Amino acid sequence: MLKGLLLGVALTLAMALIGAYALVESGLIPANADAKPGALETWVASTSLEAALRRAAPKGPNPVALNDQNLLDGINLFARNCALCHGSAKGAASPSPIAKGLNPAPPQLATDGVEDDPEGVSFWRIKHGIRLTGMPSFGLSLSDRQIWTLALFLKHMDHLPPSVQQTWQKVQNWPLLPKASADTISRN
């Protein structure tokens, strides 16, 4: 009897795996970026990310001091590396064409900020990226100090000193072409 039960469980698991494989191979599960991810995919991705952050994000304080120069450095790093997807000081009012085409949509950080996240969490996300979201890993292109400087700016982006706020307001999330250049490109 026990042998029959174990055989039944094994066959059920084998059939479930074969069925799952057939479903994936059929092309019926959307892989296109303009399709909304399913509930199971969203749950797996968010649960995995939260577990990885709990386990691996640095827990200590940011080693980069909070001062105007470091905030300005963080803004400059953000402008060069992040604004294209995560926006300018205008936030959700003006996502770039690339941000509009990503799914899931990247948070426009001036609106959907991460100021309440521990800086270690921002550090980990920037350094390692997030699979299946379009968020790349910057661990090979930015130093740890630069990543901590970005995390410092993100933590304080909603309460910047006036001189730093002026610089933040100038950040653009999409290269603007002179009107004549844009007209020439659209005609070609």
N, C-alpha and C positions, 0 to 999 in steps of 0.2 A: 504494500500500500504506500509506504513512504517512498519507495523507488518510483512508483507511478506518479506521485505528487511532484517529486523533484524533476522528473522527466517533463511533466506538464508545465512547470514553471520555466524550465530551460527552453522548451519549445515556444512558449509565449514570449519570452525575452528575445529569442532568435527571430520570431516573426515580427515583433515590434521593431527590432533593428533593421531587418530587411525592408519593412514598410517605410521606416524613416529614410533609409537610403534611397529607396525608389522615389519617395516624394522629393527629396533633394535633387536627384538626378533628372526628374521630370521637368524641371524648370518652372514649376508652379509656385515656388517660393520666390518672391520678388528679390532681385539683386540690384535693381536700378536705384540710383540716388534720389530720384523724384517720387519714390513710393514710400508711404509711411511704414516704418517697421512694425512688425506684429508684436502683440503683447508678450509672447514668450521670448522673442529676441530682445525686446526692451528690458524685460525682467532679468534675463541672464546677463546682459551687458551691464546694467546698473548694479546688480548684486555683486558681480565680479569686481567691478571698479571700487565699490564701497569697501569690500573685503580687502582688496589690495591696498587701498589708502589707509585703512586701519592698521594693516600689518606693516607697511613699508614707508609711509610718509614720515619725514623727520618730525620728532616731537619737541625738540628744543627750540629756543628762541632764534630768530633770524640773526645771523652774524653780521649783517650789514646795518650800520647805524641809521636811525631815522633822522635825516637832516635834509635841507633843501637840495643840496648837490646830489645826493643819492636818489632823491625823488625825481629830479630832472634827468639823471642818468636812466632811471627806470622808464620815464616817459619816452626818452629817445630810443631805448631798446624796444619798447612797446610799439612805437611808430614804425620801426624798421622790421619787426618780426611778427607782430600780433594784430595790428590795426586792420590789415586786409580782411581778416576773418572776424575779429572781435570788435571792430568799430572804432569810432572816434568819440569825442566828448558828447556828440549828438545822440549816441546810443541807438535804440531801436528805431528812431526816426529816419535813419539813413544807412541801412546795411549796404555793403558793397555788392556788386553783381555776383562775386564768388560766394559771399556769405549767403546770399539768397538761394544759391544752387546747392548748398550742402544740406544733407539730411542724415542725422539730425542737425538742425540749424545751430550754428555756434552762438553762444550767448553774446549779446551786444553788451559788453561789460559796463559801460556807463549807465545802462538801464538795469541789466541783470547782473549786478556786481557780485564779486566774491569777497567783499570786505569782511564778511562774517566768517569766512573760512580761515582756519589756522594757516599761517604762512607756509608751514611745512607741507600742507596739502597742495597749495598753489605751486610750491617748488617741485613736488613730485609730478604733478600734472604737466608742468612745462618741461621738466627734464626727460620724462619717460613717454609723454604723449598718451593718447587714449585710443585703443584699437577701435576700428570700425566707426570712427566719428569724423575723420578728417583732421583731428588734432595730432600734429606730428611731434616726434621727440626732438627736443632741442639739445639733448645731452651731448651730441657730437659737434654741435655748431656754436654753442655758448658755454662759457665757463660756469662753474658752480656759483662764483661770485656774481656773474651777470644774471643768472637765474634767480638768485636770492634778491638781487636789486629789483628785478621785475616783480617778484613776490611782495617786496616792500611797497612798491608803487600800487599794486593791486589792492593791498590791505588798506591803503590810505587814500585811494583815488577819490573818495567821496568827501574828504576833508583836507584838501590841499591848501597850503599857504597861498596867498594871492599871487605872488610872483611865479610860483610853480603852476598854479591854475591857468595863468595866461599861456604858458607853453602847452599845457594839455589842450586848451581850446584851439590851438593851431594845428593839432595832429589831424591828418587826413587819412581816410581808410581806403582811398582809391586814387590812383594817379590821375590828376586832372590834366587833360590836354588842352592847349589853346584851341579855340573854336575852329580856326582855319585847319589845324591838323586833324581834328575830329571829323570835319566835313570831308576832307580828302580821303580819310580812311573809310568812311561809310560809303563813299561813291565807288571804291575799288572792290 
